[in-house]
Amino acid sequence: MSDQYEGKQGWTRVLFIAAFWLVFYLTQLVIAAVVIAQCLFTLISGAPNSYLLKFGESLSKYVQEILRYVTFNTDQRPFPFSDFPTSDIVITVDTTEA
């Protein structure tokens, strides 16, 4: 084990991992709500909600950042210690009417 994780820094990392693991489980509840809302929206309107698409993508990137941190694949702490991930989805507004 490298000197980077010995002593106080090692315990600090363990505490952050425990905190982010809890955030990971809470995020699963938010994901479940997004899935249910998106399914209902799609059934009612016939198309997925574009704002939920963007939020879902950002949320999935956030979960990936958490998992990369807790598995020691990165030392970059996820949100709120860094910016919340942004979505790459571009929403286009159709101004033409049929």
N, C-alpha and C positions, 0 to 999 in steps of 0.2 A: 504494500500500500504506500502511496506517495506521501511525502510530508505535507502536501496540500490539505489532506483530510485528517490530520492528527490534532489532538488537543481541542482547543476551543472552536476552531474552524470546522472540525469534524462534527462536533455536537451541534453547532449552528446549522450545518447542512442537514443533519438528521431531523432537527426540529422543523426546518423548512419543508423537508420531504413529508413529514407527518401532516403539516398544515396543507400542503398542496394535494396530498392524498385525500384529505377531507373535502377540499374544493372539487377534486375530481368526482367524488361521489355525489356532491350537490349538483354538479354540472350535468350528471346523468338525469337528474329530475327535470332540469330545464330542457334537456334534449328530448325527453319523453313528452313534455308539454308542447314543444315545437312540432314534433312528429304528429301528435294528435291534432293540433291546430291546423297543420298543413293538410292532413288527410281530410278533415272536415271542410276546409276551405276548397280543396280540390273537388270534393263530392258536391258541394253546393254551387260553386261557380264554374266548374269544369276545367280549371287551370290552377296550378300552384300559385301561391302568393309570392310575388317577387321579393318583397321585404323579408319574408321568412326564409326565402332561399339564401339571401345575402347573410342574414343573421346565422342561419344554420351552417354556412360555410365558415364564417368567422369563428363560431363556436367550436366547430370541428378542428380548426387550426389551433385554437386555444387548448383543446384537450390534447392534441399532439404535442404542443409545447410542454404541457404538464408532464406527460408521459416521458418525454425526452429528458426532462429535468430529474424526475424521480428515479429513472433508470441509469443516471449518471452519464447519459450521452451528451449532455451539455451542462455548462455551469451557469448559463444565462437563466436567471429566474423569470418565470412567466409573470403576466399581469397580476398584481399591480406594480411590480418592480420593473416592468417594461411596458411598452405600448400594447394595447389589446390588438390582436390580429385583425386585419381588414380583409374584406371579401374582394375577390377578383372578378366577381360577376358584374356585368354591366347591364343596367336596366334601361331598356329602350321604351320610349312612350310612343305608341302608335296613334298618330293624330288623324289618320284617315278613317273615314267611316264607310261602311259597306252600303 
